[in-house]
Each structure stands twice: as C-alpha cells, then as structure tokens.
Amino acid sequence: MVKTERCRYLPLAVLHQGQVFRNHIIEITGDNITLFPFIQEIEATTFVSAVIAVVSAEKLPQITSNSGKYASLATSLDELCQLLAKEQLFPDSLTEKFALLAITSNSLQIIR
C-alpha cells in the first residue's frame, strides 16, 4: 500500500478556479485538492499568513516573472482573482498539474 502525502493549510483566503474562498482550509492529498470551511482546528494544519492561489504549474515561469504585479494586488482579493482568471493562470481542469502560491503584499512564494 502506497502512503499518500496529505497537507492542510489555513490561509487568509484561497483563490481557486476563479473564486475567492475566505475562512477555508485547503487540503492536498496527492494530486487532489479539497476546500472546506474552517469550523474548528484540525491537527497538522499549517496557518499561512498569506493568500494561497491554486495556479497552473505549467505557467509558473510566467507568474514568477510578474510576481510584483500579483503581490501588489494581494490586499484586493477580488481584483487578484480576476487578474489570475483573465491571464488564464488557474489550472484548466482537475487533471492539470497545479502549484500553490502564497501571495502577500510584498512577496510571492511557491509552497507546493
């Protein structure tokens, strides 16, 4: 039996498929993403003082080269989400490889 790695994050917000999810936990199990509302603390959940964006792994070079543009919008979640959608940086489907970005007002960091 193969053990699948699971990790959970509680960020300030999650940007996923063109939507903003506030007060949600994002759980990664292998190549699957699950979002669910934060109701109570769950063991082994990492708090991230940033916005987490689920983006296309293939488009990471484009995103990192423009990191200042995305970080500058980190406090305007709706605008940031619209920009990521407009530039087609969200994964196209559930089978496309994804990456997680932690975005603050002054930085962008790949966390997966």
Z-matrix of the N, CA and C atoms (Angstrom, degrees):
N
C 1 1.447
C 2 1.531 1 109.18
N 3 1.322 2 116.46 1 130.05
C 4 1.454 3 122.16 2 179.98
C 5 1.524 4 109.23 3 -90.40
N 6 1.324 5 116.30 4 129.51
C 7 1.456 6 120.56 5 178.38
C 8 1.526 7 108.86 6 -83.75
N 9 1.316 8 116.25 7 126.72
C 10 1.452 9 121.76 8 179.42
C 11 1.521 10 109.18 9 -94.53
N 12 1.331 11 115.22 10 129.46
C 13 1.459 12 120.37 11 179.92
C 14 1.525 13 110.27 12 -69.89
N 15 1.316 14 115.55 13 135.74
C 16 1.463 15 121.11 14 177.81
C 17 1.523 16 108.13 15 -126.44
N 18 1.322 17 115.64 16 136.09
C 19 1.462 18 119.21 17 173.50
C 20 1.520 19 108.46 18 -140.64
N 21 1.321 20 114.38 19 148.77
C 22 1.471 21 121.12 20 -179.58
C 23 1.519 22 109.18 21 -127.56
N 24 1.326 23 114.64 22 141.07
C 25 1.458 24 121.22 23 177.10
C 26 1.523 25 109.16 24 -129.35
N 27 1.315 26 114.84 25 142.23
C 28 1.466 27 121.75 26 172.01
C 29 1.523 28 106.68 27 -116.87
N 30 1.332 29 117.07 28 94.07
C 31 1.463 30 121.00 29 -179.71
C 32 1.533 31 111.20 30 -92.90
N 33 1.313 32 115.25 31 179.16
C 34 1.464 33 120.46 32 174.52
C 35 1.526 34 109.89 33 -65.14
N 36 1.324 35 116.58 34 -35.49
C 37 1.468 36 122.99 35 176.88
C 38 1.522 37 107.79 36 -164.43
N 39 1.332 38 115.48 37 160.71
C 40 1.466 39 121.84 38 175.88
C 41 1.525 40 107.42 39 -120.68
N 42 1.334 41 115.94 40 132.51
C 43 1.460 42 121.62 41 173.54
C 44 1.518 43 106.29 42 -106.88
N 45 1.323 44 115.70 43 116.05
C 46 1.466 45 119.80 44 -175.57
C 47 1.521 46 109.55 45 -145.64
N 48 1.317 47 115.96 46 126.70
C 49 1.467 48 123.46 47 178.18
C 50 1.528 49 112.78 48 50.79
N 51 1.322 50 115.83 49 40.48
C 52 1.458 51 120.25 50 175.37
C 53 1.515 52 115.16 51 81.22
N 54 1.328 53 117.07 52 11.71
C 55 1.468 54 120.34 53 179.11
C 56 1.523 55 110.40 54 -124.46
N 57 1.317 56 114.99 55 152.52
C 58 1.454 57 122.33 56 176.66
C 59 1.525 58 108.11 57 -103.36
N 60 1.321 59 116.03 58 124.53
C 61 1.464 60 121.90 59 177.93
C 62 1.529 61 107.88 60 -115.01
N 63 1.310 62 115.57 61 111.00
C 64 1.464 63 120.42 62 177.82
C 65 1.523 64 108.93 63 -96.32
N 66 1.340 65 115.04 64 147.23
C 67 1.463 66 121.22 65 177.05
C 68 1.535 67 111.83 66 57.25
N 69 1.323 68 115.60 67 44.56
C 70 1.472 69 122.47 68 179.20
C 71 1.530 70 109.90 69 -123.71
N 72 1.305 71 115.34 70 150.21
C 73 1.454 72 122.42 71 171.08
C 74 1.516 73 107.12 72 -96.68
N 75 1.330 74 115.78 73 137.83
C 76 1.455 75 120.70 74 173.91
C 77 1.526 76 106.72 75 -109.01
N 78 1.324 77 114.87 76 125.07
C 79 1.461 78 121.05 77 -178.95
C 80 1.521 79 108.83 78 -115.07
N 81 1.320 80 115.69 79 129.88
C 82 1.456 81 121.90 80 178.66
C 83 1.523 82 107.25 81 -112.09
N 84 1.316 83 116.32 82 122.46
C 85 1.457 84 122.43 83 175.25
C 86 1.521 85 106.85 84 -126.00
N 87 1.324 86 116.07 85 106.09
C 88 1.464 87 119.33 86 -174.74
C 89 1.519 88 109.87 87 61.90
N 90 1.317 89 116.84 88 -117.84
C 91 1.470 90 121.75 89 178.60
C 92 1.522 91 112.52 90 -105.72
N 93 1.328 92 117.13 91 18.97
C 94 1.465 93 121.39 92 -178.44
C 95 1.521 94 111.11 93 -110.66
N 96 1.313 95 114.95 94 142.57
C 97 1.462 96 122.52 95 177.93
C 98 1.517 97 108.32 96 -114.14
N 99 1.331 98 115.35 97 133.91
C 100 1.453 99 121.07 98 173.13
C 101 1.517 100 107.80 99 -129.08
N 102 1.310 101 116.26 100 132.88
C 103 1.466 102 122.12 101 174.63
C 104 1.517 103 108.12 102 -113.90
N 105 1.332 104 115.50 103 135.90
C 106 1.461 105 118.20 104 174.67
C 107 1.520 106 108.84 105 -149.13
N 108 1.332 107 116.39 106 150.08
C 109 1.461 108 120.54 107 -177.78
C 110 1.526 109 111.70 108 -60.43
N 111 1.323 110 115.36 109 142.87
C 112 1.456 111 120.65 110 175.72
C 113 1.529 112 107.97 111 -78.98
N 114 1.323 113 115.85 112 114.82
C 115 1.463 114 121.78 113 178.81
C 116 1.520 115 110.27 114 -111.36
N 117 1.336 116 114.64 115 -39.90
C 118 1.459 117 120.03 116 178.68
C 119 1.521 118 108.58 117 -151.67
N 120 1.314 119 115.64 118 164.73
C 121 1.459 120 119.68 119 178.92
C 122 1.518 121 110.35 120 -64.99
N 123 1.328 122 114.75 121 142.04
C 124 1.458 123 121.81 122 177.07
C 125 1.527 124 106.77 123 -123.51
N 126 1.306 125 116.18 124 133.01
C 127 1.459 126 121.77 125 -179.48
C 128 1.530 127 110.59 126 -53.38
N 129 1.318 128 115.23 127 141.97
C 130 1.464 129 123.42 128 176.41
C 131 1.530 130 113.37 129 66.29
N 132 1.325 131 117.17 130 29.70
C 133 1.461 132 121.70 131 173.86
C 134 1.521 133 107.60 132 -101.69
N 135 1.311 134 116.62 133 127.17
C 136 1.454 135 121.99 134 -178.10
C 137 1.523 136 110.00 135 -94.38
N 138 1.342 137 116.40 136 125.27
C 139 1.465 138 119.97 137 174.31
C 140 1.519 139 108.17 138 -78.88
N 141 1.333 140 116.14 139 134.02
C 142 1.459 141 122.32 140 178.59
C 143 1.520 142 107.64 141 -122.90
N 144 1.317 143 116.34 142 117.98
C 145 1.461 144 120.83 143 179.93
C 146 1.530 145 109.27 144 -83.04
N 147 1.324 146 114.10 145 64.03
C 148 1.464 147 121.71 146 -177.60
C 149 1.522 148 108.14 147 -163.50
N 150 1.296 149 115.40 148 172.32
C 151 1.456 150 122.13 149 171.13
C 152 1.524 151 106.35 150 -91.79
N 153 1.322 152 117.23 151 132.88
C 154 1.463 153 120.01 152 175.44
C 155 1.519 154 108.28 153 -102.20
N 156 1.327 155 115.30 154 126.23
C 157 1.463 156 121.50 155 175.97
C 158 1.524 157 108.31 156 -110.21
N 159 1.324 158 115.95 157 130.76
C 160 1.464 159 121.72 158 174.64
C 161 1.523 160 105.80 159 -91.31
N 162 1.326 161 116.45 160 110.93
C 163 1.463 162 120.95 161 -174.13
C 164 1.520 163 110.73 162 -123.69
N 165 1.304 164 115.60 163 167.06
C 166 1.462 165 122.14 164 177.34
C 167 1.521 166 109.55 165 -69.04
N 168 1.328 167 116.84 166 125.68
C 169 1.464 168 120.93 167 178.37
C 170 1.530 169 110.87 168 -63.22
N 171 1.322 170 116.92 169 -32.59
C 172 1.464 171 120.72 170 -179.93
C 173 1.527 172 112.28 171 -65.55
N 174 1.316 173 116.61 172 -25.34
C 175 1.462 174 120.27 173 -175.87
C 176 1.533 175 112.73 174 -100.02
N 177 1.341 176 117.24 175 11.87
C 178 1.469 177 120.39 176 179.48
C 179 1.532 178 113.28 177 -56.58
N 180 1.345 179 119.87 178 -42.12
C 181 1.474 180 117.97 179 179.09
C 182 1.528 181 112.64 180 -58.34
N 183 1.325 182 117.02 181 -40.05
C 184 1.467 183 121.22 182 178.07
C 185 1.519 184 110.66 183 -64.26
N 186 1.324 185 116.57 184 -41.13
C 187 1.460 186 121.20 185 -177.92
C 188 1.527 187 110.92 186 -69.13
N 189 1.325 188 116.81 187 -47.49
C 190 1.465 189 119.51 188 -176.74
C 191 1.521 190 111.71 189 -67.76
N 192 1.328 191 117.77 190 -31.13
C 193 1.464 192 119.19 191 178.44
C 194 1.531 193 111.61 192 -71.21
N 195 1.318 194 117.44 193 -20.02
C 196 1.469 195 122.45 194 178.14
C 197 1.528 196 111.61 195 -112.61
N 198 1.322 197 117.12 196 26.09
C 199 1.465 198 120.59 197 -171.48
C 200 1.525 199 113.43 198 -57.02
N 201 1.319 200 118.25 199 -35.72
C 202 1.460 201 120.70 200 179.91
C 203 1.514 202 112.85 201 -61.41
N 204 1.331 203 115.63 202 -36.64
C 205 1.467 204 120.47 203 179.66
C 206 1.527 205 110.83 204 -63.27
N 207 1.340 206 116.87 205 -42.26
C 208 1.456 207 120.45 206 -178.07
C 209 1.527 208 111.17 207 -75.23
N 210 1.321 209 116.89 208 -40.22
C 211 1.465 210 120.40 209 179.83
C 212 1.523 211 110.59 210 -63.53
N 213 1.327 212 117.74 211 -36.14
C 214 1.460 213 120.05 212 -178.39
C 215 1.524 214 112.14 213 -65.95
N 216 1.339 215 117.60 214 -20.42
C 217 1.461 216 121.37 215 -179.93
C 218 1.527 217 112.72 216 -100.21
N 219 1.329 218 117.49 217 5.54
C 220 1.468 219 120.93 218 -173.69
C 221 1.525 220 113.04 219 -58.59
N 222 1.320 221 118.24 220 -27.54
C 223 1.459 222 119.66 221 179.45
C 224 1.527 223 111.92 222 -85.16
N 225 1.306 224 117.38 223 -12.24
C 226 1.457 225 122.16 224 176.85
C 227 1.527 226 107.99 225 -110.99
N 228 1.336 227 115.29 226 81.66
C 229 1.462 228 120.36 227 -171.77
C 230 1.521 229 113.52 228 -60.03
N 231 1.313 230 117.34 229 -41.85
C 232 1.464 231 119.38 230 -179.07
C 233 1.530 232 110.95 231 -63.15
N 234 1.347 233 116.52 232 -42.37
C 235 1.465 234 120.16 233 178.14
C 236 1.521 235 111.16 234 -64.40
N 237 1.323 236 116.21 235 -43.51
C 238 1.457 237 120.53 236 179.62
C 239 1.526 238 110.71 237 -62.06
N 240 1.314 239 116.87 238 -43.52
C 241 1.463 240 121.48 239 179.12
C 242 1.527 241 110.76 240 -62.77
N 243 1.329 242 116.88 241 -43.35
C 244 1.465 243 121.09 242 178.74
C 245 1.528 244 111.24 243 -63.25
N 246 1.333 245 116.35 244 -39.59
C 247 1.465 246 120.16 245 179.57
C 248 1.524 247 110.76 246 -65.83
N 249 1.323 248 117.59 247 -44.45
C 250 1.468 249 120.74 248 178.79
C 251 1.530 250 110.84 249 -62.43
N 252 1.335 251 116.77 250 -38.80
C 253 1.464 252 120.52 251 178.19
C 254 1.530 253 110.65 252 -68.46
N 255 1.336 254 116.91 253 -44.33
C 256 1.461 255 121.49 254 -179.06
C 257 1.528 256 110.81 255 -60.62
N 258 1.328 257 116.55 256 -39.75
C 259 1.464 258 120.81 257 -179.52
C 260 1.531 259 111.96 258 -85.77
N 261 1.328 260 116.32 259 6.82
C 262 1.467 261 123.88 260 176.67
C 263 1.529 262 112.08 261 54.27
N 264 1.334 263 115.09 262 49.04
C 265 1.461 264 120.25 263 -177.81
C 266 1.524 265 112.66 264 -98.26
N 267 1.332 266 117.56 265 -8.50
C 268 1.455 267 119.83 266 174.07
C 269 1.533 268 107.97 267 -77.54
N 270 1.342 269 118.69 268 151.54
C 271 1.469 270 119.65 269 176.79
C 272 1.527 271 110.15 270 -58.15
N 273 1.330 272 115.89 271 141.88
C 274 1.468 273 121.17 272 -179.07
C 275 1.522 274 112.55 273 -69.46
N 276 1.319 275 116.60 274 -31.23
C 277 1.459 276 119.86 275 -177.01
C 278 1.522 277 108.90 276 -150.36
N 279 1.320 278 115.16 277 174.27
C 280 1.456 279 119.57 278 179.74
C 281 1.526 280 112.20 279 -70.62
N 282 1.333 281 117.27 280 -15.32
C 283 1.466 282 119.70 281 -179.01
C 284 1.523 283 113.01 282 -93.73
N 285 1.334 284 118.21 283 -12.70
C 286 1.459 285 120.85 284 179.41
C 287 1.529 286 109.45 285 -72.57
N 288 1.315 287 116.33 286 140.76
C 289 1.463 288 121.20 287 178.16
C 290 1.523 289 109.36 288 -62.00
N 291 1.318 290 114.81 289 139.86
C 292 1.459 291 119.27 290 -178.27
C 293 1.521 292 110.25 291 -123.76
N 294 1.304 293 114.78 292 164.21
C 295 1.462 294 122.65 293 173.58
C 296 1.519 295 107.10 294 -132.13
N 297 1.315 296 115.85 295 155.66
C 298 1.461 297 121.08 296 175.49
C 299 1.519 298 108.57 297 -109.90
N 300 1.325 299 115.34 298 128.68
C 301 1.456 300 121.06 299 177.99
C 302 1.519 301 109.57 300 -114.74
N 303 1.307 302 116.68 301 132.13
C 304 1.466 303 121.95 302 172.09
C 305 1.524 304 105.94 303 -95.80
N 306 1.327 305 116.19 304 117.56
C 307 1.464 306 121.53 305 -175.77
C 308 1.524 307 108.78 306 -115.14
N 309 1.322 308 116.44 307 123.69
C 310 1.462 309 121.75 308 172.84
C 311 1.523 310 106.92 309 -117.68
N 312 1.315 311 115.86 310 -180.00
C 313 1.464 312 118.94 311 -177.27
C 314 1.524 313 113.09 312 -69.78
N 315 1.342 314 117.66 313 -11.54
C 316 1.471 315 118.29 314 179.32
C 317 1.527 316 114.11 315 -131.97
N 318 1.345 317 117.71 316 6.61
C 319 1.460 318 117.27 317 179.52
C 320 1.527 319 111.67 318 -157.13
N 321 1.311 320 113.53 319 166.50
C 322 1.457 321 122.49 320 175.55
C 323 1.529 322 106.14 321 -137.94
N 324 1.317 323 116.77 322 127.15
C 325 1.461 324 120.17 323 -177.45
C 326 1.535 325 109.52 324 -133.66
N 327 1.325 326 115.53 325 132.43
C 328 1.457 327 120.31 326 176.11
C 329 1.521 328 107.61 327 -79.06
N 330 1.351 329 117.12 328 123.17
C 331 1.458 330 119.10 329 179.76
C 332 1.516 331 112.49 330 -109.40
N 333 1.309 332 118.01 331 -8.08
C 334 1.475 333 122.41 332 173.02
C 335 1.506 334 109.80 333 -160.81
